[in-house]
């Protein structure tokens, strides 16, 4: 279990860094207004930027987080179903594993929300 936690920790550091690196770009493009229809060059560039960020950044990260959550879910359910609630003598590794899974769930939901917002903005065009 300790080796699995170490591997997951390294993977999560990488994924969190990746999500953080694209977050500013995604937030910026979501907050910008769509150019007027008369400005065809700007509108085409805006549409291309939206699609590029969607297909190359937010969608892959959302899928990777979703797959990671799904892969770890059976172990988490097994830990929760076989463990007892103990406020003092708990198993640290199993408890940490469950908290990591909850963190992955939060990051998955956040990434999916951002992906959906970007998709919704693409649909508006």
Backbone bond lengths (Angstrom), bond angles and torsions (degrees), N, CA, C in turn:
res aa  C-N    CA-C-N  psi(-1)  N-CA   C-N-CA  omega(-1)  CA-C   N-CA-C  phi
1 X - - - 1.451 - - 1.525 110.86 -
2 X 1.326 117.44 -36.54 1.459 120.47 -179.41 1.526 111.26 -65.44
3 X 1.331 117.23 -38.79 1.462 120.45 177.76 1.515 111.11 -65.35
4 X 1.322 116.62 -39.59 1.459 121.22 178.20 1.523 110.43 -64.22
5 X 1.330 117.17 -42.40 1.464 120.49 177.72 1.518 111.80 -63.80
6 X 1.306 117.50 -38.46 1.467 120.71 178.07 1.518 110.86 -64.61
7 X 1.314 116.89 -43.74 1.463 120.46 179.09 1.526 111.22 -65.23
8 X 1.321 116.35 -42.29 1.463 120.24 178.90 1.523 110.42 -64.12
9 X 1.312 116.98 -39.40 1.469 120.82 -179.51 1.523 111.39 -62.63
10 X 1.311 116.76 -44.39 1.471 120.10 178.66 1.525 110.08 -64.14
11 X 1.312 116.50 -43.34 1.457 121.56 178.60 1.526 111.15 -61.90
12 X 1.332 117.08 -43.00 1.458 120.36 -179.70 1.519 112.54 -66.97
13 X 1.308 117.16 -36.21 1.468 119.51 176.16 1.522 109.74 -61.00
14 X 1.318 116.62 -44.85 1.458 120.91 177.87 1.527 111.41 -61.76
15 X 1.328 116.99 -47.14 1.467 120.85 -177.43 1.527 111.93 -67.47
16 X 1.314 117.40 -39.11 1.462 120.37 178.33 1.523 110.44 -66.50
17 X 1.318 117.21 -40.16 1.460 120.55 176.02 1.528 110.52 -62.17
18 X 1.327 116.54 -42.10 1.461 121.10 178.70 1.526 111.19 -63.38
19 X 1.321 117.58 -44.68 1.461 121.27 178.14 1.517 110.80 -63.73
20 X 1.311 117.08 -41.31 1.461 121.14 179.20 1.525 111.43 -65.39
21 X 1.319 117.42 -35.42 1.462 120.11 -177.73 1.517 112.42 -69.90
22 X 1.322 118.56 -28.44 1.466 119.50 179.23 1.525 112.81 -97.16
23 X 1.321 117.63 -11.32 1.459 121.49 -175.17 1.526 112.38 -58.45
24 X 1.308 117.88 -43.42 1.469 120.78 -178.93 1.525 110.71 -63.66
25 X 1.314 116.72 -43.00 1.459 120.27 -179.62 1.527 111.30 -65.78
26 X 1.312 116.86 -40.21 1.464 120.80 179.33 1.530 110.08 -67.31
27 X 1.315 117.10 -44.55 1.461 120.34 179.21 1.523 111.43 -63.40
28 X 1.333 116.53 -39.43 1.468 119.98 178.85 1.520 111.55 -63.60
29 X 1.313 117.18 -45.65 1.464 119.44 -177.25 1.528 111.00 -71.72
30 X 1.330 117.60 -29.40 1.457 119.48 176.59 1.522 112.13 -72.21
31 X 1.322 116.45 -28.32 1.464 119.47 -178.22 1.530 113.16 -88.49
32 X 1.324 118.36 -14.18 1.465 119.84 179.06 1.517 110.52 -77.59
33 X 1.308 114.45 148.35 1.457 120.09 179.06 1.512 110.48 -86.15
34 X 1.302 114.96 150.39 1.455 121.82 178.72 1.527 108.65 -68.48
35 X 1.334 118.17 133.85 1.465 120.22 176.50 1.531 110.72 -64.18
36 X 1.315 114.91 156.85 1.462 120.46 179.19 1.525 110.28 -63.90
37 X 1.322 115.99 156.02 1.465 121.02 -178.37 1.521 112.03 -64.49
38 X 1.325 116.71 -25.45 1.463 120.40 -179.62 1.528 111.38 -71.83
39 X 1.290 117.79 -23.54 1.468 122.26 -179.53 1.531 108.77 -92.54
40 X 1.309 116.37 75.82 1.465 120.85 -172.54 1.524 113.00 -64.24
41 X 1.326 117.65 -38.97 1.474 119.54 179.39 1.523 111.33 -62.71
42 X 1.331 116.05 -47.40 1.464 119.73 179.53 1.521 111.27 -65.85
43 X 1.327 117.25 -37.94 1.455 120.91 179.23 1.528 111.34 -65.92
44 X 1.324 117.10 -41.79 1.465 120.73 177.96 1.532 111.45 -66.01
45 X 1.320 117.08 -40.58 1.464 121.42 177.77 1.533 110.32 -65.72
46 X 1.330 115.93 -40.55 1.458 121.22 178.40 1.532 110.25 -63.40
47 X 1.310 117.41 -45.20 1.463 122.55 178.75 1.541 110.38 -62.38
48 X 1.327 115.94 -42.54 1.469 120.09 179.62 1.533 111.05 -65.35
49 X 1.336 117.08 -39.66 1.463 120.52 177.86 1.533 111.30 -64.83
50 X 1.320 116.58 -41.85 1.463 120.37 177.85 1.525 111.08 -60.33
51 X 1.314 116.04 -47.03 1.465 119.73 -178.82 1.523 111.81 -67.50
52 X 1.319 116.88 -37.83 1.460 120.68 179.14 1.521 110.84 -63.04
53 X 1.319 116.77 -46.43 1.460 120.47 179.97 1.527 110.28 -66.57
54 X 1.331 116.68 -38.07 1.463 119.95 179.85 1.519 111.31 -64.83
55 X 1.334 116.83 -53.14 1.468 120.36 -173.80 1.528 113.93 -76.71
56 X 1.318 117.89 -31.89 1.461 119.88 -175.07 1.526 114.44 -99.83
57 X 1.333 116.89 -13.28 1.461 117.82 -175.58 1.515 113.33 -126.46
58 X 1.319 118.54 -64.84 1.467 118.68 -171.69 1.529 113.12 -73.25
59 X 1.310 117.66 -41.96 1.460 119.85 -179.46 1.535 112.34 -63.34
60 X 1.339 119.74 -48.11 1.470 118.52 178.10 1.531 113.84 -61.38
61 X 1.326 117.04 -39.68 1.465 119.19 -179.82 1.522 110.45 -66.90
62 X 1.325 116.75 -40.63 1.467 119.56 177.40 1.519 111.04 -61.78
63 X 1.304 116.99 -42.82 1.465 120.91 179.88 1.530 111.11 -65.16
64 X 1.323 116.57 -42.52 1.472 120.11 179.71 1.526 110.64 -64.01
65 X 1.330 117.51 -43.68 1.468 119.87 177.23 1.521 111.10 -63.51
66 X 1.316 117.70 -41.38 1.456 121.49 179.92 1.533 111.38 -63.74
67 X 1.319 116.24 -42.62 1.466 120.37 178.07 1.533 110.62 -65.58
68 X 1.312 117.35 -42.08 1.461 120.91 178.70 1.526 110.68 -61.85
69 X 1.323 116.28 -44.50 1.463 119.78 177.72 1.524 110.76 -60.48
70 X 1.324 116.38 -44.17 1.463 120.84 -178.40 1.537 111.95 -65.52
71 X 1.320 116.41 -38.72 1.474 120.46 -179.68 1.527 111.42 -64.80
72 X 1.316 117.09 -38.60 1.464 120.74 -177.08 1.528 113.27 -87.37
73 X 1.319 117.47 -10.75 1.466 120.92 -176.13 1.530 113.96 -61.57
74 X 1.338 120.90 -44.43 1.472 118.66 179.90 1.531 113.40 -59.94
75 X 1.337 117.28 -41.21 1.472 119.35 177.96 1.522 111.19 -64.97
76 X 1.321 116.41 -38.63 1.460 120.07 179.55 1.523 111.00 -65.52
77 X 1.313 116.59 -44.09 1.469 119.94 178.41 1.522 110.31 -64.20
78 X 1.322 117.24 -39.03 1.460 120.97 177.27 1.524 111.13 -63.22
79 X 1.323 117.13 -43.23 1.469 121.00 179.23 1.526 110.00 -63.08
80 X 1.328 116.93 -45.87 1.465 120.33 -178.32 1.526 111.49 -65.85
81 X 1.325 116.31 -40.15 1.468 118.94 -176.66 1.530 113.24 -73.95
82 X 1.321 117.95 -28.46 1.468 119.49 -178.50 1.526 113.57 -96.77
83 X 1.310 117.71 -10.58 1.465 120.34 -177.57 1.528 110.99 -91.96
84 X 1.317 114.07 159.96 1.459 120.35 174.03 1.516 108.33 -113.84
85 X 1.309 115.27 154.44 1.460 120.53 -179.91 1.518 108.80 -77.07
86 X 1.334 115.25 119.12 1.445 120.82 -179.01 1.524 107.23 -142.26
87 X 1.316 116.60 118.54 1.458 120.27 -174.92 1.528 113.94 -81.94
88 X 1.314 118.19 -11.72 1.452 118.96 -177.80 1.521 112.48 -121.42
89 X 1.303 119.65 -44.38 1.455 122.25 -174.94 1.523 112.25 -104.17
90 X 1.309 118.12 49.76 1.466 121.31 -177.61 1.522 111.13 -89.01
91 X 1.317 115.41 160.02 1.466 122.05 176.95 1.524 108.30 -83.18
92 X 1.321 116.14 116.06 1.466 120.81 -174.12 1.527 112.45 -64.01
93 X 1.323 117.36 -41.67 1.467 120.17 -177.46 1.524 111.78 -65.52
94 X 1.314 116.58 -44.20 1.452 119.50 179.46 1.524 111.34 -66.61
95 X 1.318 116.70 -40.11 1.458 120.67 177.96 1.520 110.79 -64.48
96 X 1.320 116.57 -43.01 1.464 120.75 177.84 1.524 110.95 -63.52
97 X 1.313 116.89 -38.58 1.460 121.16 178.64 1.528 110.56 -61.18
98 X 1.322 116.86 -43.31 1.468 120.42 178.90 1.531 110.40 -65.22
99 X 1.323 117.47 -41.47 1.468 119.98 178.73 1.529 111.87 -65.85
100 X 1.320 116.95 -37.00 1.463 120.29 176.16 1.519 110.08 -63.56
101 X 1.315 117.29 -41.73 1.472 121.02 178.08 1.529 110.79 -63.21
102 X 1.327 117.41 -39.09 1.466 120.08 176.21 1.526 111.31 -65.21
103 X 1.326 116.86 -38.09 1.463 120.74 175.99 1.517 111.97 -64.37
104 X 1.323 116.00 -41.09 1.465 120.10 177.03 1.520 110.18 -64.01
105 X 1.322 117.23 -38.39 1.456 120.38 176.55 1.527 110.65 -60.93
106 X 1.317 117.10 -44.24 1.461 120.42 178.18 1.520 112.32 -61.83
107 X 1.326 116.67 -44.81 1.463 120.24 178.74 1.524 111.54 -66.59
108 X 1.324 117.09 -34.78 1.460 121.05 177.68 1.521 110.31 -64.64
109 X 1.318 116.42 -46.85 1.470 120.22 179.18 1.523 110.47 -62.20
110 X 1.317 117.12 -43.06 1.468 120.92 179.31 1.533 111.10 -61.68
111 X 1.324 116.78 -46.22 1.466 120.24 -179.45 1.523 111.17 -65.09
112 X 1.321 117.43 -38.82 1.462 120.41 179.01 1.532 110.78 -67.77
113 X 1.313 117.26 -38.73 1.472 120.10 177.36 1.523 110.36 -62.12
114 X 1.324 117.42 -45.69 1.470 120.63 178.85 1.530 110.95 -63.24
115 X 1.323 116.95 -39.81 1.459 120.98 178.34 1.520 110.20 -64.45
116 X 1.324 117.26 -42.23 1.454 120.82 179.03 1.529 111.10 -65.25
117 X 1.338 117.35 -40.82 1.465 120.25 178.19 1.524 110.58 -61.88
118 X 1.309 116.59 -40.35 1.459 120.50 178.29 1.524 111.00 -67.32
119 X 1.315 117.26 -41.86 1.459 121.23 177.23 1.529 110.83 -63.23
120 X 1.311 116.80 -39.57 1.451 120.62 178.14 1.533 111.44 -63.85
121 X 1.318 115.59 -37.88 1.466 119.89 177.82 1.524 110.63 -68.28
122 X 1.321 117.55 -36.50 1.473 120.96 177.10 1.522 109.64 -65.15
123 X 1.321 117.51 -41.08 1.461 121.73 179.84 1.517 112.53 -63.86
124 X 1.328 117.22 -31.08 1.460 121.32 179.77 1.524 112.11 -64.56
125 X 1.317 116.54 -24.68 1.469 120.04 -177.88 1.452 109.72 -74.40
